[in-house]
Amino acid sequence: MIKRNILRRIKWVALFSDLEAMRLWLGLGAVFWGVLLLWPGEVFHRPEYSVMRQLAPENIWGILFMLQGSIMLWSLLNGFRDKYTLILDAMLGCILWSVSTLSILLSLYP
């Protein structure tokens, strides 16, 4: 019973609460980070990005972050609230930001 209530609450927060301001900033952050990674010059030559560099080239990371941010901003600015799009965006964002953060931590604290 408690588990069902928690799952219902998580679903309501994820799909129906007013998270638009946070989604705007997260989308902009993802797009700007993607642009930075696609900009001419090397970001991944620094030691803190060594694990990310081993996982994928800099331009792949940039494309994925721009894709995730663009989906988030597109759905937000168009008022598009299809649950599958929101779930896909949330999963991609969670994976990208978690893997990149953990990669940087692993690079700094081996």
CNS distance restraints for C-alpha pairs under 8 A (distance, minus, plus):
assign (resid   1 and name CA) (resid   5 and name CA) 6.36 0.50 0.50
assign (resid   2 and name CA) (resid   6 and name CA) 6.18 0.50 0.50
assign (resid   3 and name CA) (resid   7 and name CA) 6.14 0.50 0.50
assign (resid   4 and name CA) (resid   8 and name CA) 6.04 0.50 0.50
assign (resid   5 and name CA) (resid   9 and name CA) 6.09 0.50 0.50
assign (resid   6 and name CA) (resid  10 and name CA) 6.15 0.50 0.50
assign (resid   7 and name CA) (resid  11 and name CA) 6.13 0.50 0.50
assign (resid   8 and name CA) (resid  12 and name CA) 6.22 0.50 0.50
assign (resid   9 and name CA) (resid  13 and name CA) 6.13 0.50 0.50
assign (resid  10 and name CA) (resid  14 and name CA) 5.99 0.50 0.50
assign (resid  11 and name CA) (resid  15 and name CA) 5.91 0.50 0.50
assign (resid  11 and name CA) (resid  16 and name CA) 7.81 0.50 0.50
assign (resid  12 and name CA) (resid  16 and name CA) 5.14 0.50 0.50
assign (resid  12 and name CA) (resid  17 and name CA) 6.44 0.50 0.50
assign (resid  13 and name CA) (resid  17 and name CA) 4.91 0.50 0.50
assign (resid  15 and name CA) (resid  81 and name CA) 7.63 0.50 0.50
assign (resid  15 and name CA) (resid  83 and name CA) 6.83 0.50 0.50
assign (resid  15 and name CA) (resid  86 and name CA) 7.58 0.50 0.50
assign (resid  19 and name CA) (resid  23 and name CA) 6.09 0.50 0.50
assign (resid  20 and name CA) (resid  24 and name CA) 6.05 0.50 0.50
assign (resid  20 and name CA) (resid  76 and name CA) 6.90 0.50 0.50
assign (resid  21 and name CA) (resid  25 and name CA) 6.47 0.50 0.50
assign (resid  22 and name CA) (resid  26 and name CA) 6.10 0.50 0.50
assign (resid  23 and name CA) (resid  27 and name CA) 5.87 0.50 0.50
assign (resid  23 and name CA) (resid  72 and name CA) 6.87 0.50 0.50
assign (resid  23 and name CA) (resid  73 and name CA) 7.56 0.50 0.50
assign (resid  23 and name CA) (resid  76 and name CA) 7.41 0.50 0.50
assign (resid  24 and name CA) (resid  28 and name CA) 6.15 0.50 0.50
assign (resid  24 and name CA) (resid  72 and name CA) 7.62 0.50 0.50
assign (resid  24 and name CA) (resid  73 and name CA) 6.36 0.50 0.50
assign (resid  24 and name CA) (resid  76 and name CA) 7.23 0.50 0.50
assign (resid  25 and name CA) (resid  29 and name CA) 5.99 0.50 0.50
assign (resid  26 and name CA) (resid  30 and name CA) 6.16 0.50 0.50
assign (resid  26 and name CA) (resid  69 and name CA) 7.23 0.50 0.50
assign (resid  27 and name CA) (resid  31 and name CA) 6.21 0.50 0.50
assign (resid  27 and name CA) (resid  68 and name CA) 7.39 0.50 0.50
assign (resid  27 and name CA) (resid  69 and name CA) 4.12 0.50 0.50
assign (resid  27 and name CA) (resid  70 and name CA) 6.71 0.50 0.50
assign (resid  27 and name CA) (resid  72 and name CA) 5.45 0.50 0.50
assign (resid  27 and name CA) (resid  73 and name CA) 5.53 0.50 0.50
assign (resid  28 and name CA) (resid  32 and name CA) 6.03 0.50 0.50
assign (resid  28 and name CA) (resid  69 and name CA) 6.33 0.50 0.50
assign (resid  28 and name CA) (resid  73 and name CA) 7.45 0.50 0.50
assign (resid  29 and name CA) (resid  33 and name CA) 6.02 0.50 0.50
assign (resid  29 and name CA) (resid  69 and name CA) 7.35 0.50 0.50
assign (resid  30 and name CA) (resid  34 and name CA) 6.05 0.50 0.50
assign (resid  30 and name CA) (resid  65 and name CA) 5.21 0.50 0.50
assign (resid  30 and name CA) (resid  66 and name CA) 6.02 0.50 0.50
assign (resid  30 and name CA) (resid  68 and name CA) 6.85 0.50 0.50
assign (resid  30 and name CA) (resid  69 and name CA) 4.77 0.50 0.50
assign (resid  31 and name CA) (resid  35 and name CA) 6.15 0.50 0.50
assign (resid  31 and name CA) (resid  65 and name CA) 6.17 0.50 0.50
assign (resid  31 and name CA) (resid  66 and name CA) 4.49 0.50 0.50
assign (resid  31 and name CA) (resid  67 and name CA) 7.66 0.50 0.50
assign (resid  31 and name CA) (resid  68 and name CA) 7.71 0.50 0.50
assign (resid  31 and name CA) (resid  69 and name CA) 4.94 0.50 0.50
assign (resid  31 and name CA) (resid  70 and name CA) 6.62 0.50 0.50
assign (resid  32 and name CA) (resid  36 and name CA) 6.16 0.50 0.50
assign (resid  32 and name CA) (resid  66 and name CA) 7.58 0.50 0.50
assign (resid  33 and name CA) (resid  37 and name CA) 6.27 0.50 0.50
assign (resid  33 and name CA) (resid  62 and name CA) 7.03 0.50 0.50
assign (resid  33 and name CA) (resid  65 and name CA) 6.84 0.50 0.50
assign (resid  33 and name CA) (resid  66 and name CA) 7.58 0.50 0.50
assign (resid  34 and name CA) (resid  38 and name CA) 6.25 0.50 0.50
assign (resid  34 and name CA) (resid  61 and name CA) 7.01 0.50 0.50
assign (resid  34 and name CA) (resid  62 and name CA) 3.87 0.50 0.50
assign (resid  34 and name CA) (resid  63 and name CA) 6.18 0.50 0.50
assign (resid  34 and name CA) (resid  64 and name CA) 7.32 0.50 0.50
assign (resid  34 and name CA) (resid  65 and name CA) 4.90 0.50 0.50
assign (resid  34 and name CA) (resid  66 and name CA) 4.80 0.50 0.50
assign (resid  35 and name CA) (resid  39 and name CA) 5.93 0.50 0.50
assign (resid  35 and name CA) (resid  62 and name CA) 6.39 0.50 0.50
assign (resid  35 and name CA) (resid  66 and name CA) 7.01 0.50 0.50
assign (resid  36 and name CA) (resid  62 and name CA) 7.39 0.50 0.50
assign (resid  37 and name CA) (resid  42 and name CA) 7.94 0.50 0.50
assign (resid  37 and name CA) (resid  43 and name CA) 6.70 0.50 0.50
assign (resid  37 and name CA) (resid  58 and name CA) 5.98 0.50 0.50
assign (resid  37 and name CA) (resid  59 and name CA) 6.24 0.50 0.50
assign (resid  37 and name CA) (resid  61 and name CA) 7.09 0.50 0.50
assign (resid  37 and name CA) (resid  62 and name CA) 4.84 0.50 0.50
assign (resid  38 and name CA) (resid  58 and name CA) 7.19 0.50 0.50
assign (resid  38 and name CA) (resid  59 and name CA) 5.40 0.50 0.50
assign (resid  38 and name CA) (resid  62 and name CA) 5.45 0.50 0.50
assign (resid  38 and name CA) (resid  63 and name CA) 7.53 0.50 0.50
assign (resid  43 and name CA) (resid  49 and name CA) 7.85 0.50 0.50
assign (resid  43 and name CA) (resid  58 and name CA) 7.63 0.50 0.50
assign (resid  44 and name CA) (resid  48 and name CA) 7.90 0.50 0.50
assign (resid  44 and name CA) (resid  49 and name CA) 5.13 0.50 0.50
assign (resid  44 and name CA) (resid  50 and name CA) 6.74 0.50 0.50
assign (resid  44 and name CA) (resid  52 and name CA) 7.63 0.50 0.50
assign (resid  44 and name CA) (resid  53 and name CA) 6.11 0.50 0.50
assign (resid  44 and name CA) (resid  58 and name CA) 6.63 0.50 0.50
assign (resid  45 and name CA) (resid  49 and name CA) 7.07 0.50 0.50
assign (resid  45 and name CA) (resid  50 and name CA) 7.45 0.50 0.50
assign (resid  46 and name CA) (resid  50 and name CA) 7.09 0.50 0.50
assign (resid  47 and name CA) (resid 107 and name CA) 6.84 0.50 0.50
assign (resid  47 and name CA) (resid 108 and name CA) 7.74 0.50 0.50
assign (resid  48 and name CA) (resid 104 and name CA) 5.37 0.50 0.50
assign (resid  48 and name CA) (resid 105 and name CA) 7.71 0.50 0.50
assign (resid  48 and name CA) (resid 107 and name CA) 5.08 0.50 0.50
assign (resid  48 and name CA) (resid 108 and name CA) 5.71 0.50 0.50
assign (resid  49 and name CA) (resid  53 and name CA) 6.09 0.50 0.50
assign (resid  49 and name CA) (resid 103 and name CA) 7.17 0.50 0.50
assign (resid  49 and name CA) (resid 104 and name CA) 5.76 0.50 0.50
assign (resid  49 and name CA) (resid 107 and name CA) 6.55 0.50 0.50
assign (resid  50 and name CA) (resid  54 and name CA) 6.31 0.50 0.50
assign (resid  50 and name CA) (resid 103 and name CA) 7.93 0.50 0.50
assign (resid  50 and name CA) (resid 104 and name CA) 7.75 0.50 0.50
assign (resid  50 and name CA) (resid 107 and name CA) 6.07 0.50 0.50
assign (resid  51 and name CA) (resid  55 and name CA) 6.38 0.50 0.50
assign (resid  51 and name CA) (resid 103 and name CA) 5.30 0.50 0.50
assign (resid  51 and name CA) (resid 104 and name CA) 6.91 0.50 0.50
assign (resid  51 and name CA) (resid 106 and name CA) 7.15 0.50 0.50
assign (resid  51 and name CA) (resid 107 and name CA) 5.92 0.50 0.50
assign (resid  52 and name CA) (resid  56 and name CA) 6.33 0.50 0.50
assign (resid  52 and name CA) (resid  57 and name CA) 7.86 0.50 0.50
assign (resid  52 and name CA) (resid 100 and name CA) 6.58 0.50 0.50
assign (resid  52 and name CA) (resid 103 and name CA) 5.76 0.50 0.50
assign (resid  52 and name CA) (resid 104 and name CA) 7.31 0.50 0.50
assign (resid  53 and name CA) (resid  57 and name CA) 5.69 0.50 0.50
assign (resid  53 and name CA) (resid  58 and name CA) 6.72 0.50 0.50
assign (resid  56 and name CA) (resid  60 and name CA) 6.33 0.50 0.50
assign (resid  56 and name CA) (resid  61 and name CA) 6.82 0.50 0.50
assign (resid  57 and name CA) (resid  61 and name CA) 6.69 0.50 0.50
assign (resid  58 and name CA) (resid  62 and name CA) 6.24 0.50 0.50
assign (resid  59 and name CA) (resid  63 and name CA) 6.13 0.50 0.50
assign (resid  60 and name CA) (resid  64 and name CA) 6.18 0.50 0.50
assign (resid  61 and name CA) (resid  65 and name CA) 6.15 0.50 0.50
assign (resid  62 and name CA) (resid  66 and name CA) 6.08 0.50 0.50
assign (resid  63 and name CA) (resid  67 and name CA) 5.97 0.50 0.50
assign (resid  64 and name CA) (resid  68 and name CA) 6.15 0.50 0.50
assign (resid  64 and name CA) (resid  96 and name CA) 7.82 0.50 0.50
assign (resid  65 and name CA) (resid  69 and name CA) 6.07 0.50 0.50
assign (resid  65 and name CA) (resid  93 and name CA) 7.88 0.50 0.50
assign (resid  65 and name CA) (resid  96 and name CA) 7.22 0.50 0.50
assign (resid  66 and name CA) (resid  70 and name CA) 5.83 0.50 0.50
assign (resid  67 and name CA) (resid  71 and name CA) 6.13 0.50 0.50
assign (resid  68 and name CA) (resid  72 and name CA) 6.26 0.50 0.50
assign (resid  68 and name CA) (resid  89 and name CA) 6.18 0.50 0.50
assign (resid  68 and name CA) (resid  92 and name CA) 6.52 0.50 0.50
assign (resid  68 and name CA) (resid  93 and name CA) 6.16 0.50 0.50
assign (resid  69 and name CA) (resid  73 and name CA) 6.09 0.50 0.50
assign (resid  70 and name CA) (resid  74 and name CA) 5.80 0.50 0.50
assign (resid  71 and name CA) (resid  75 and name CA) 6.06 0.50 0.50
assign (resid  71 and name CA) (resid  89 and name CA) 6.65 0.50 0.50
assign (resid  72 and name CA) (resid  76 and name CA) 6.09 0.50 0.50
assign (resid  72 and name CA) (resid  86 and name CA) 7.85 0.50 0.50
assign (resid  72 and name CA) (resid  89 and name CA) 6.41 0.50 0.50
assign (resid  73 and name CA) (resid  77 and name CA) 5.87 0.50 0.50
assign (resid  74 and name CA) (resid  78 and name CA) 5.97 0.50 0.50
assign (resid  74 and name CA) (resid  80 and name CA) 7.83 0.50 0.50
assign (resid  75 and name CA) (resid  79 and name CA) 5.81 0.50 0.50
assign (resid  75 and name CA) (resid  80 and name CA) 4.62 0.50 0.50
assign (resid  75 and name CA) (resid  81 and name CA) 6.69 0.50 0.50
assign (resid  75 and name CA) (resid  85 and name CA) 7.98 0.50 0.50
assign (resid  75 and name CA) (resid  86 and name CA) 7.98 0.50 0.50
assign (resid  76 and name CA) (resid  80 and name CA) 6.41 0.50 0.50
assign (resid  76 and name CA) (resid  81 and name CA) 7.90 0.50 0.50
assign (resid  81 and name CA) (resid  85 and name CA) 7.37 0.50 0.50
assign (resid  81 and name CA) (resid  86 and name CA) 6.70 0.50 0.50
assign (resid  82 and name CA) (resid  86 and name CA) 6.33 0.50 0.50
assign (resid  83 and name CA) (resid  87 and name CA) 5.97 0.50 0.50
assign (resid  84 and name CA) (resid  88 and name CA) 5.98 0.50 0.50
assign (resid  85 and name CA) (resid  89 and name CA) 6.03 0.50 0.50
assign (resid  86 and name CA) (resid  90 and name CA) 6.02 0.50 0.50
assign (resid  87 and name CA) (resid  91 and name CA) 6.02 0.50 0.50
assign (resid  88 and name CA) (resid  92 and name CA) 6.08 0.50 0.50
assign (resid  89 and name CA) (resid  93 and name CA) 5.97 0.50 0.50
assign (resid  90 and name CA) (resid  94 and name CA) 5.93 0.50 0.50
assign (resid  91 and name CA) (resid  95 and name CA) 6.07 0.50 0.50
assign (resid  92 and name CA) (resid  96 and name CA) 6.03 0.50 0.50
assign (resid  93 and name CA) (resid  97 and name CA) 5.95 0.50 0.50
assign (resid  94 and name CA) (resid  98 and name CA) 5.78 0.50 0.50
assign (resid  95 and name CA) (resid  99 and name CA) 5.86 0.50 0.50
assign (resid  96 and name CA) (resid 100 and name CA) 6.01 0.50 0.50
assign (resid  97 and name CA) (resid 101 and name CA) 5.95 0.50 0.50
assign (resid  98 and name CA) (resid 102 and name CA) 5.97 0.50 0.50
assign (resid  99 and name CA) (resid 103 and name CA) 5.85 0.50 0.50
assign (resid 100 and name CA) (resid 104 and name CA) 6.25 0.50 0.50
assign (resid 101 and name CA) (resid 105 and name CA) 6.30 0.50 0.50
assign (resid 102 and name CA) (resid 106 and name CA) 6.03 0.50 0.50
assign (resid 103 and name CA) (resid 107 and name CA) 6.10 0.50 0.50
assign (resid 104 and name CA) (resid 108 and name CA) 6.24 0.50 0.50
assign (resid 105 and name CA) (resid 109 and name CA) 5.84 0.50 0.50
assign (resid 106 and name CA) (resid 110 and name CA) 5.39 0.50 0.50
